[in-house]
Amino acid sequence: MNQAITNSDDSMTELDRLSELTSDVLRRCKAKGASEVDLGFGVDVGLNVSVRLGKVESIEHNRDRGLSLTVFFGKRKGSASTADLNPDSIEKTIEHACAIARHTEADPCNGLADADLLAHDFPDLDLWHPWQIDIEAATNLALRCEAAGREHDPRISNSEGATVQIGSSLGVGATSHGFFSRERDTRHMVSVALLAEDEAGMQRDYWYETVRCADDFPDVAVIGRKAAERTVARLAARKLSTRQCPVLFSAPVARSLLGSFISAVSGGVLYRKASFLVDHIGKPVFPSFVNIIERPRLARGLASANFDSEGVATRDSDLVRDGHLSRYVLGSYSARKLGLTSTGNAGGVHNVLVSHGELDFAGMLKRMGTGLLVTELMGQGVSLLTGDYSRGASGFWVENGEIVHAVDEVTIAGNLRDMYANIVDIGSDVDRRSHLLTGSILLERMTIAGS
């Protein structure tokens, strides 16, 4: 993408100002009797330009500031936040957090992260790439993206628009037991959604790309054409009769299976005994060829970080090794509830990579032979307590490794315990637009509820 990228900006000056505020708030909280303090200041700046049918639809600038504050009085906890950083608002936020802490019940698991787990080294993860692009240039990119999609096929009859988003974030965080961080990152996105129509009706689809650095975008016309191809492919969709068959989750939707797994091994549901994977460390969950690793410090990773939201240092770590669950996903509170140690996952996971085989997407279709390719999921029919899984789906019917026709209005059902255990293969077609990095996932069999 031929737009100027520069790191010349005032971000360091702003970080200096936030650092001064951070030190001041720490001091004031301690003066009010807080035994421990955890706080973070953030500034988010962005530009969103949206067009539709060749005309500008909206231009939005945003500059959001905020303070998030947690104080402890012994084992009593109080939290407050504000989006107004004037002195009066900051003072009221401190007072509110302290008042809440004084009146809440003590919890023995409350408190800051253990000091020996905190991050002390902060290598550059290559996350800061401000996109110096003006409104006119951003508008032209959005127009060109949409035009490429609309012109790709005469069956493209309408558009929901194209959007260019430019974003940057600054943050300063600190705790009263010595952790102090300054961070900055950028994230940009180009997206477009289109509609196609034929004698059988209308279909909608979209495509997007999201990156840390705008240099990593493909040409926006490629994004537009990809959206058009996906939309047109959905025309003349048919229903299926109820059956059982192999199911191939395309890479963009396969990461939802990974997301459900991560949710099921996260501390909150575990200490509440609300997960079907309680007490599963060391036990098989996936076939032996599956390995899942967290890589928090990937250069330009979409969820890269040197520390979690409590300041605990991140590190490469197995979640699954040879199909067996290696560990849970824990912050300090959930770890204490379980009698374990924080895994550096307060606030979530960072860049989770799933091992894969050698087959690309076409190869995965051949491997499936005959079955359902799922390209979109609807609804929230997943129970972490039992593992029961039932979601609306659309995609394509495949025979002899070739797509035959589009499919919509079906429901796919199973149980996550069985679905994970019965993974046949994982493709090399990794979707890199997320922090959950997986290729397409082929399941041996699921129930398809259709007409």
N, C-alpha and C positions, 0 to 999 in steps of 0.2 A: 504494500500500500504506500503510494508515493506522497506521504505527508510528513512534514518535518517533525522529528522527535528530538526533544532536548531535555536535559536535566537541569537547565538553568532556571531556578525558581526561588521563591521565598520560603520554602518549606522548612529550612533549618532555622530561620528566624522565628517562625511560628512554633516550632518545637521548643525553642529556647523559652518562649513566653509560656507555653503550657507547662514546661518543667518548673518554672518559678511558681506558677499557680499550684502545681502538685505539691511542692515542698511546703507551701503555705498552708494548704488544706491539711496535710499530715500533721503539721504543728498544731493547728487549731483543734483538730479532733483529739489529739493527745491532751491538750489543755483542758478539754471538756470531760476528761476522765476515761476516754476509750483506751482499753488495754491493747487492742490490735486494730489496724486500719488497712483497708484495701480500696484503692481508688483508681480511676482511669479517666483521663480527658481525651476527647476525640473531636476531630474536625473532618467532615466529609464535604467535598466539593465536586459538583458534577454539572454536565450539560447533556440534555436529552433533546434530540431533534427528531420529530416524526413527520412523515409525509404520507399522503394517500392519494392514489389516482393522479399522480403527477403534480400535486399541490402540497404546500406546507400546511400541516395540520396543527402542530404545536411546537413551541420552543420553550424549554424550561431550564432555567439556571437554578441550582440549589447550593446552599452553603449551610450545612447543619453542624451545630456545635453541641457538645454535651458533656456532662459530668455524671459518672456512675460511682456511687460511694457505698461501701459497706463498713460498718464499725462493729466491734465486739466489746462488750463489757463482761469480761470473764467468758462464759459460754453462752451469753445472750447476744443475739444478733439483730442488727437493724440495717436496712438498706433504703436508700433514697436516690433519686436522680433528678437532673434538670437539663433542659435544653437552652437555658438562658444563663450565660456566664458572666453576668454583671455581679458585682460584689454582694448586693443584697440577696440575690437568688442563691449564690453559693453559700452564704451564711445560713439561709433558711434550710437549704439541703442538709447542711451539717447538723443543724438543730433537729430536723425531722429524723434523720438517721439515728442520732443519739437518743432521742425520745422513744423511738420504736424499740431500740435495744434495751432501754431501761425497763420496759413494760412487757417484754416477751419472756416466755419460759426458757430456762436454760436447757441446752441440748449438748450432751457430752461430746458429740461429734462435730460441733461447730468449731470454727477457728481457721486461721490462715494455713496455707500449705506448709508442710514441714520444711524448715529452713535448709536442710541438707539436700533437698530436691530442686531448689531454685536454679534458674538459669543464670550463669555468670559470663558466658561467652555468647556473642551475638554476631556470627559471621554474616556477611552480605549474601542474601538469597536472591538478589537480582529481581526485586519486586517493584522497583520504583522507576516508572517510565511515563512521565507526564506527556500527554498527547497535546501538543501545541497546534490546535486546529481551530479556526474561527467558525462562526455560525454558517457563513456562506459555503465554506468547504465541506462542513459536516452535512449541510442540506444537500449539496450536490452528490455526496456519497450515497445518502439515503435515496435520492431520486434515481440514481443510476442503478442501485440495487433493485429497487422496485421495478424499474423499466425492464431490466434484464429478465426478471421473472415474468412480467406481463407479456413480453414479446416472444417468450420462448415457445409458446404453443397457443394456437388459436382457441383452444378450449379453456384457457384462463380467462374467466369472465369478469372477475372482480378482485379487489384487494382489500385486506384489512390494514395495509400500510407497512412501511419500513421505518425502522428506528435506528439511529446512531446514538450510542450512549458513551460518554466520556466520564470517568470517575477517578478520584484520588482520595486517599484517607491518610490522616495523620493521627498518631496516638501516643500518649505518654501514660504509663502505668507505674504504680508504686505500691509497696506495702510497708508497714511499720517495722518489719524485721529485715529490711535491707535490700529488697528487690527494687530495681528501678530500670525502666525500659523506655526507649524512644524508638518508634517505628513509623514507617511510611510505606504505602503501597498504592498501586494503581490497578484498575480493572476497566476494560472497555468492551463494548459489545455492539455488533451489527446484527439486526434481525429483520425478517420479513415474513408475512403471512398472506397467502393467496387463496383464491377460490376458483374452482374449475366446474364446468357444467357440461353435461351431454343429455341425451334423451332420457337417461335413467335417473337423472337428478344432479344434485350439487355436492361437492366435496371440498373440504378445507384441509390445508396442511401448511407447514412453515419450515424455516431453517434459521439457524443463528450460529454465530461464532463468538466466543468470548476469550479474551487474551489479557495478559499483563502488559504487553507492549504492542502497540499498533503495527509495528513492523511485521508481527507474526500473523496478521490477517491475510487471508487470500484476497484476491481481487473481489470487490463487492459484487461484481456481476456473477461470479461463481456462486455466491450465496443465493442470489436471486434465482439463478437457474436451478440450483439444487432444490429450492422450495417449490419451484414450478414442476420439476420432475416428480417430486414426492406427491404433489397435489393431483396431477394428472393420473398418476399410477393408481390412485384410489377410486377413480371413476368406475362405474358399472360394478360396484361392490355387491356381493351376494351374501346371503345368510348360509350357515351350515346346519345340517342336522346334528342332533346330539350324538356325540361319539367320544371315544378315547383315542388319542393319537400322540405322536411326538410333537413337541412344541419348541420352536427356536425363538428365543427372545433376542431381538436385534440389540446391538450394543447400547444405543441410547436408553432403551427400556430395561435392559439387563441390569443396569446399575440400581434399579429399584429393588431387585432381589438382594443385592449387596447391602443396600440401605436398610432393608428389613433385618438382615443378619446383624448389622452393627447395632441397630436399636435393641435387638434381643439380647445382646451381650453387654449392654450399657448399664451402669450402676444403678440408676433409678429404678428400673423394672426388676433388677436382680434382688435388691434388698427388700423390695416389696413382694417378692416371690410371684411376680407377674409375667414371667417369661418361660417359654418352653425349653430354654437352654440354661435354666438354673442348675448349678452344680455340674457343669459340663466341661470344666477345664481338664484337659488331657484325654477327653473322649472324642471319638470320631463324629464329625458333623457333615463333612464333604467326602467325596472319593479321595483316595490317597494321592492322586495327581494334582490336587488343588492346594496351592499355597497362597496366602493372603498376607501382605506385609504393609505396614504403615511407614511411609517415608516423609517425615515432616519437613525435611530441609532440602527438598528438591529445588534447584534453581528455576525460577519463574513458575513454580507450582501454584495452582489456583487455591490451595489451602496451606501453603508453606508458612511455617512459623518456627522461631527458635524457642518458643515457650507457649504454654497454654494460657487460658484466661486467669489463672491464679499465679502465673509466673514460674510454674514448674517446667524445667527444661524438657524439650522434646528430643526424641532419639528414634532411630530406626528400630522397629520391633515387629516380630511376627504376631499376627492375630491367629493365623491358621498355618500349621506346618504339617505337610503330608496328610492333609485332611482332618487333623486333630486340632481342637480349639486350644490355643496356647495361652490366652489370657483374656481378661475382660477389658472393658473400656471405662476407665474410672477417673473421676476427679477426687479431691481430698475428702469431701463429705461422704460420698458413696463408698469410697475405699474404707473409711473408718467404720461405717455401718457394717461392712462385710468383714472387718478385721484384716484388711489388706492394705496395700500401698498405692497411692495415686500412680496412674500410668501416664500422666501428662495429657489427659484428655478432658480436662474441665473446659467446657465450651464446644466439645466435639472432636472428631478425628481429623487428621491431616494427611491428605494424599495417600489414599489406600489403593494399592496395586494388587490385582489378581493375576496369578500366573495363567498362561495360555498356551495352547498348542500351536501347530504350524499352519493350520487351515485359515485362509482368509474367508470373507463373507460368502463368496461363491462356493468355496470348498465346504463351508458349514451347511449350505443348502444341499449340496450333494450328499454330505454325511447323513443328513436327516432323511433324504429320499422323499417320502410323502408325509405331510403333516402341516401344521399351522405355523406360519411366521408371524410373530406379534411385533407390531411397530408402534402401537399406542395402547395405553392402559387408562381406564377410567374408574373412578370410585376409590374407596378406601377400605375395601373388605379384607383386611389382614388383621388377624388376632395374634398378638405377641404372646398371649397367655397360653393358647392351645396350638398355635402354628397354623390354624385353619386359614385358607387363602381362597378368596373368590372375588374376581375383579372383571369388570367389563373390558372388552378388548376389541381391537380391530387390527387388520394386517392383510395377509395374503395366504391363499391356499397353494401349497407346493406339491407337485407330483414329479417323481423321478428327478428330484433336484432342481426343477425349473418352476418358476412362479407361473401359476395358471390364471388366477383371477384374484381381485381384491375381496376382502371379507370384512363385514362389520356386523354390529349388533349380536355379538356372542359373549358368553361369559366363560372364563377359564377358571377351573377350581382344582384344588389339591390341598396338601398340607406341607408347610415349609420344611418340616423334618424330612418328609419323603422327597420333596423336590430337590433339596440340597444333596441328599444322599444319592439321588438318581441322575445327577448331572452326567451327561455322556461326554461332552467336550466343551471347550471354551475357545473361541476364535481369536485370531491375531488382529482382528479389526477393532482395536481399542479406540473408544470414543474419549478423546482427550479434552472435552469441553467441561469437565467436572473434576472434583477432587476424588471421586470414586471412579477408578480407572479399570474398566473391564471391557473385554470383547464380547461378542454375541455368545449366549449361553444356550446350549441344547439340552433339553430335558427328555428323558426316555419316554415319558407318557404323562398326560394330564387329561382331565375330563373337560370336554368342550360342550357347553350347554347352548344349543341353538334353537332353531325352529322345530 
